[in-house]
Amino acid sequence: MRHYFTILNHETRMLLVNPGTYIAAVLFLAVMGFFFTGMLEGYGGAGQEQSPATIFFRFFFIPVFFMVPLLTMKCFAEERRLGTLETLLTTPVTTTEVVLAKFGSAYLLYLALWASTGGFFYVLYRFAGDRFIDPGPLVGGYLFIAISGLLFVAIGVFASSLSRNVAVAAILSFTLLFGLIVGLNFLETMAVIDLEIMRPVKAAVGYAQVFEHLDDFSRGVVDTRQVIFYLSGTILTLIFSILGVEAKLLQG
Amino acid sequence: MTDTPSAPAFEVSDLVKTYRGITAVNKISFNVDRGEIIGFLGPNGAGKSTTMRILTGYIPATSGTVRVCGIPVATRAEEVKRIVGYMPENNPLPEDMRVSEYLYYRGRLKEIPRSRLGPRLDEVLERCDLTRVRHRILGQLSKGNRQRVGIAEAILAEPPVIIMDEPTIGLDPHQILIVRDLIASLRGRMTVIISSHILPEIEMTCDRVLIINRGQLVAQGTPSELRREFLGRTRYLVEYAGDSALLAGSLKLIDPTLQIESSPGEHSGDASRAESSDGFRKVFLTTRQEADQGESIIRVLAAQPGIRLRSFTHSHPSLEDVFLAATKRSWDIVDSPPQR
């Protein structure tokens, strides 16, 4: 792991000098700011039962769909296209170090972008006092973002490790994220899953409901099963990314 | 460093690499001693790059063994990567970094201590004539500078072994000269393997040449050894006027194996060009003898009243001829129907 921080440092710098990162950041803050003001207008019209943080974090999937692919699509696809993956892997670094460092830098940036939405809540607090700020759902929401982000970013890295085309990697990671977040949600409502023979599938699908996880976190319930779901999913996806990079070497 | 100083730089035996049923490298074996500069020749798609990638530990071989400085690549690839400096074909570089930043990053990856990296960076930049462009962005560099960044990167960590895939591709003659000097300056200190299409290049810088074709090693040796093996004779180019029968007769006296070969003009099928307007014609004399017979040939021809001699040259077959002969021979072997 001696090269982990060297590569992490390099990757983070490369992300910070890349215009794409700033486009993603501006897009992200604009969309989230739009939701936030829309939500506050709702509060202006009539009293709401839930705290602003709970409602706000329910929109998490929209930025995840476009931001995670934008942040992670280049990490292997671009290097493979340019051929710099070859120069990187002929130095004494292991594939594991490279995958973890690329994952780490994308994840840090993901966190940094979400952290910047803290500004919205600060503005709300500054002008409305603590009438609307309920620390429980706020902390729970950010905790959910941090933990689920591990898996989402890992999925983006995995998609990038499979292709040499940046656009293909982006679409693949969007598809995988959509399947995980929306697809599984939809699957649970289908009638076919209520059949007796589908019982184990129903149990597995019920366990992997991202929106329910969010609700639990927002209520301040940190279920270790959910944390383990994201952590194990992340580790598995990263192992697949490592295998993805190495499998391409075998094929030439 | 974990290399054993006594082991040869490379020991390759029966190396095979197949991609999805296509054999890219087929049972190649060779050894390279420490401090040698080896040229790797072969037509496109002959398996040069594949072989080099296997030597660096980047891709695994299908079968066969490779040892770099005594370390087996298959099982201890990490250690091999520590002692090999590698520059891939076309030298891919990240677009949006500065030259010095890139080299610093590579130096850190190659485990050069931070304290030593600064001075070493200056030294390498100076040696590769990159000091003027050290703050430029890699994506905006000229082809020549990019290649030199690649060479700088390969020698940065002072590895005992350097592998460069086509270091002079796409350079102008002046830049080729600089690269050649750079490679020559590594002689004795580092073992260098370079591949190239530019044959005079290889001939000038390399101690030994390996020619591969269709994944097989078809020839190896010093350029002069290869000449002898594939062309098997010494050639002289004579320009004379007079009776050709007389010439043949007097040559028999010197050396019975001396033969008159087609002149450069006749060779291209244009007989009129062989004889110039003033009656002089050019012919090749070939012999199986290795000793230089130039002096006796000149003496005999000058003493022969029927022949006027205008020029006499010892014609060196270029590596190109050897290369063509070697690859042609291997094609003949591969293409010939199996003998029963």
Interface residues (C-beta under 8 A of the other chain):
Chain A: R2 H3 T6 I7 H10 M14 V17 N18 L82 G83 T84 E86 T87 L88 L89 T90 T91 P92 V93 T94 L249 L250 Q251 G252
Chain B: Y19 R20 A24 T50 R53 T56 G57 Y58 I59 P60 E78 E79 K81 R82 V84 Y86 P88 N90 P92 L93 P94 E95 D96 M97 Y105 R106 R108 L109 K110 E111 E153
